[in-house]
Amino acid sequence: MNPPASAVRLSPKVYDTNRVEGVSNLTGCNSMERMSSSEKKPMAERVIAVIPARLASTRLPRKVLRSINGRPMLAWVVDAARACPQLDDVLVATDSEEVMAACEANGWPCRMTSTTLQSGTDRVHAVAMELEAGIYVNVQGDEPMLRHEHITALLAPFADAATQVSTLRVKCSPENIHNPNAVKVVCDARGRALYFSRATIPYNRDTVAAEYWKHIGLYAYRREVLLGFPALLPSRLEQTERLEQLRFLENGIAVQVATTEFDTVGVDTDEDLRRVEAILAQR
């Protein structure tokens, strides 16, 4: 997660289940029945998933529209999110006319957001300024291996009224323990994140049996926290690690980490794309 250019129990709690600027009107009329149903709910009870989708990826240009087994990557993400029964609405937030056209062609609700927004959280915040809900889910547009079970696990911590932000972890595979592109997370006894890092954490000084957890970059936020996010200056640790979620921790906002058994493969290279194609072909 890249930072915005400017700021504007003692026993473990286990959650393990197997609106800013330039925002245009919603498109994707095929979803209106679902939206009209959800809008009957009180605002505080609505849960909206927003899929930030940019074309200007530096490592793999146009990746959200790259074909995976005959379908654009974005289609796999939208379908998985729509399969989650806890969600009232699912929509795409983009700064690209090409992505907007693809959404219109497929009947996916989409909002055009400003090209000046620097991160996925900024785009979710832009949508939150226009569409009211109690909880917003930030679904990465480059996670074609997303499953509805991921979102169910992500939302489970909100059964506790104290939860403000949640994210996911999965057991880290041996090949990813020392991989800086696989972000690791360590948690306290109540499942709250102590730190996220590209480094290998915890450091195993005495080669005892250590447990490593890979972070999966999906997030859910209560409305109040999300609306306040742009006012938080990018933090020193965030800028050092290039991990936007550290801004929450440095500002004293707890991040509850839920567990999933389903790993994902984020797509940043052509090699990642081929790997994901092979995996999804077996589903």
Helices and strands as residue ranges (DSSP letters): G 29-31, H 32-38, G 43-45, E 47-53, G 63-65, E 67-68, E 71-72, H 73-82, E 89-94, H 97-106, E 110-112, H 120-128, E 135-138, H 148-155, G 156-159, E 165-171, G 174-176, E 184-187, E 193-197, E 213-222, H 223-228, G 229-231, H 236-241, H 246-250, E 255-259, H 270-280
